[in-house]
Every structure is written in C-alpha cells, then in structure tokens.
Amino acid sequence: MSNEQFTAIKDVQAYQDERNVEISKVGISGLRLPLTFSNKGNEQGTVMEAAFTVTLQKERKGTHMSRFIEVWDHQDRPFSLLSVKPLLNDLEAKLDATNAQFHLKFPLFFEREAPVSKAKSMMDFNCEIIARSNVQNSGKDHFELVLMAPVTSLCPCSKEISEFSAHSQRSHLTISLVLKDQSSFEALDIDALLHEMESVGSSKLYPLLKRPDEKYVTEHAYKTPRFVEDLVRDLVVLLRERTDLAAFSVQSENFESIHNHQAYAKVDYTF
C-alpha cells in the first residue's frame, strides 16, 4: 500500500465522542510473549502474560490498539524493575494519554540445592509487576510487586494429638508490596524476598530430593509446625519493619491433605 493510500484510510478511533464518558482503562490483555527478565543483573528467559491499558479521554471515540504492541516491541531488553517507569512513560506518549497502566505475570526460575545430597534442580516462583502512572490525576505513580512462593506447612494440632506422625500441606505464600516511590521499587531484590518468604514455612520445597534429603525435609518440617495463621503473621513480621513500603498484603493458601478444601488466611497492612 502506498503512503497516499495509507493516509487516506479513515482513523475512526480519532473521531469525536459525544457521550461524555471517560474510560478508566482501555487496551489489550492476555498478551503472551517471551520475556528476558533481569534481577540484579542475573538474566533469564521466561514467558509473560501482559495487559497494557491507558485512560481514554471522554471526547475520544477509541484508542489505537496496535500502538500498545509497538510500545512493548520498542522497549530495551532485558526487562527489569528499572524498565517499569520508562514503559509507563512510553505508553502515555504513544497513546497520547494522561494515565497508563500495565500488569505483567511470569514465572521466575532459581536453582535450588537439596539439603543433604546437594543435588541441584530448578524451582519456579510466580512474579507479577503492576504499575500505574498519575493515579487519580495526583501526579503520583503506583508500583507494586507480587510474589508467590510455595512451602510445606505441618499442622501443629495434628502433631500434638497424634501418636504417630502429623499431616502437612503444600502452602502457597503470596506477598503484594506497594512501594513508596520509584527508587524503592527499583532497589528491590526479588531473589532475597523469595528466600525470606520460604523461611516462614515448616520446610522449603525442592524439585529434586534423594532419600537422605527426604528424611531431612520430613524431620525438619515435623520440628517446625505451622498453622496457616502462623505463616501470614510471620510474613507480616518480616515486612512491617521495612521503610520502603507504603502498604502490603500477605496471604497463604494451604492445600490440605486430609480435607477437600484449602485453609486460607490474609493480612492487609497499611503504614
């Protein structure tokens, strides 16, 4: 198609809308693409699911959906926490918007070493980055990091009342951190946060265990029983002394081994 033919195509999105309704978020979601993510200089390949949106002014009929893909495709690689603010700026500029938002979800992989045999294997953890610019037209940005770490939790009540053994669960610990500002967000160490989260469980999880490792993990969990309430309270203790957070929430979902439901607990904390 020639340039003259291209410029002759009507831009319906740019038409005037007379209904006087601002749209809080409009854009694309469910976008799945490969991602190279850098955490403190350590790069790894993963796959992300993304949503990119902007606020649409009340007088505009529509946004330009293709531009969201163009913005992402022109980002520097690899992507890191340092890339979040520039991506917000580019979304605003490319879509001619005063507010931009995005939500990225992807697994991260870290090497784990079995406690006795020292056998090495890869462990996956879920990560989400949520960012919004000019929140409620305040000029302030919203930076949020969500991490999920699986651990083992052994029931204290079961241990206390049973003559033999105790039942345990695989627990999904999730923290959602809202940072005070851009610099605090960019300074986060994801690997260190995940290690702290794992420390509150009865035991860490390991993808690869030999028999001496299994003995160690089982006995360690038995010596360190935890209710679902213990898990969230210990996470609060880890986070409430931090000076870089504006708010956070912690939760644990324990997949029961003797029930067909989960045990659940959550704490919302605002400084």
N, C-alpha and C positions, 0 to 999 in steps of 0.2 A: 504494500500500500504506500502510495506516495505521501509526502508531507502535506500536500494540499488536500488530499483525500482524508488524511488523518485529522487535520484541523477542522474539516467540515463536519465531522461527526458531532452531534449534539451532546453536551455534557449535562445530562438530566439531573445528576446529583447537585449541580450548582444552581438549580432553579430555586426560586423563592418559595418558601412555605408559609402559609398564612394562618396556620392553626395555633401558633404561639405556644408551642410545647418544646421545651428543651429536653434532649435525650441524655440521660446521665452517662450511659456507656453504649457505644456502638462500635462494632469492629468485627474481628474474627476470633473464633475459639476452636478448640480441638485440632490445632495445627501440630502435626508430629514431624519433627526434623532431627537429624543428627546434631549433636552438640559437643563441642570440645570445651570442657569446663576447667578452670584453673583455680585451685585452692591454695593460697600462699605459694604460688609458683609451681605447684605439682599439677600437671595436666593429665586429664583422662578423657576418653571418649565415652559418650553416653547418648541416650535418646530422650528428647524432651517433648512434652505436650504443652502448648502455649496458647494463651489468649492475649490479644492486643486490642485495646479499645481507647477511644477518646470521647470526650463530651461534645455533643453536636449542638451548635447554637440553634435557637428556636426558629430563626429565619431561614435556615438552610434545609433543603429537602433531604439530602443524603450525604454520606461520607464517601470517600474513594477507597474501596476495599483493597484494591491491588497495591496501594501505597504502603499498607502495613507489611506486606511481604517484602517490598522494596527496602523499607527501613531496616528490617532484620537482615536481609541479604547484604546490606552495605555496612554492617557492624564489623568492628575489628575482631579478629579471632586470635587467641581463645577468649571465651566469655568468662568474666569473673564478677565478684561483687563490685569491683571498680568500674565495671561496664554499665551498671544499672542506671545511674544518673544520666550519662550520655544517651542511653537508649530512650529514656523519658524525654529528654530534650529533642531528640531527633523525631520522635513521634509527634510532638507538639508542632515542630517546624514543618514537617512533611504534610501533616493533615490540617495545618492552619487552625490548631485548637489551643484552648487555654488550659485544658486539663487532659492528661494522658494516664493510662493505666496498663499494666501488664501482669500476668501471672504465669510463671514457668514452673513445671513439675518435671523432675527427672530423678533417676536413681544414681547414687554415687557408690563407688566400689573401693574398699580398703582391704589391704592384706591383714589377715588375722593369723596368729600363731597359736597352735594348740598348747595348753599349759604344761604338759609333761613331755610328749614326743617332739614338740616344736614343729610339727607338720604345718606347712603354710597353705592357706587357701584364701579365696576372695569372699568378702562379706558385703552385701548390698544394704544401703540405707536410703530412705526416701528424703528428698530435699525439695522445698518449694521456695520460690522467691516472689514476693508480692510487692509491687511498687505503684505509687500513685503520686502525681505531681499536682501542686496547687490545690490541696484538699480544701473543699468548700470555699474556694477562691480566697484562701487565707495566705497564700504565698508559701505555705509550708508543704513539704513533701512527706510521704508515708513510706517507710522502708521496713519490711517485715521478712523474717526468715523462719521457715517451718521445717523442723527435722523430726523424723521418726526413727527410733532405734528399738529393735526387738531384744528382749531379755527373757530370762527364766525367773519366775517367782514361785516360791514354795509356800504353801499355806501354813501359817503359824498355828491355827486352830487344829488342823489335821495332824500336825506333828505332836501337839500337846495331848490329844485324846486318843491317838492310835498306838497300839502296842508295837506295830511294825510299820515302818515307812511313813510317807506323807505324800499327798497329791500335789502336783505342781502344774503350772500353766506357762504357755508362751505369752508374754505380755508385750504389747506394742506401746511404747512410750513416745509421746508427741509433745514437743515444745513449740510454741509460737512466740517469737520475740519481736516486739515493736521497738525499733531503735530511736534514740533521741534525735539523731541527726545523721547526715550523710557520712561524716568521717567515722562515727561509731559503727555504722553498718559496714563500711569498707574494711574496718580493722578486725572484724570477726574471724575467728579461726574455726572452721566447720569441723575439722578432724578433732580438735580439742573438745569442742562441745559434745560431740558424739561419745567420746571417751568418758566424759563426765556423766552423761546420761546412762551409759552402761553400768557405771559404778553403783547405781542405786538398786539394781536388781539382786536377786539371790545368786544369780550367775550370769555371765555373758553367754551368748550363743556362739557356736563355732561350726562352720560348714563341714570341717573335716576333723574327726576325732578317732584316735586309736583307743584300744581298750584301757590302757593306763590313764588316758585323758578322760574317758567316760567315767571311770572311777573317781577321779579328782573332781570333775564337774558335779557329779551326783552328790558326793560328800560335802563339797563346798556349799551347794545350794541347801542341803539339809541343815548345815550350821548357820545359814543366813536366811531364815524365813522372812517373808514379806507379804503383808496384805496389799491389796490394791490401794488402800488409803495410805499405807507407808510409802509406796512408790511416788505418789503425787506430792506428799508432804516433803519427802527428801529432795525431789526436784525443785520445789519452792525454796528450800534451804540453800540449794546450790545457786539459785538465780537472784534471790531477793537482795543480796548484798552488792550486786553489780551496779555500777554507776553509769552505764551506757544505755540503759533501757528506760523507755517511757512506760511500758506495760508489758505483761506477758501472760500466757496461759499455759498450763501443763495438764496433760491427761494421760490416763493409762486404760487400755482395754485389754483385759485378761481373758484369753481363750481357755475356758475351763476344761478340765479333763474328766470331771465326774458330773458335769451338767451339760445340757444342750443350749446353754446361753452363755453370755460373757459377763464378767464383772467389770464395772466401769466407775471411774472417778475423775473429776476435773476440778481445777482451781483457776479462777481468773484473778489476776493480781495487777493492780494499778498503783504506781508510786505516788 
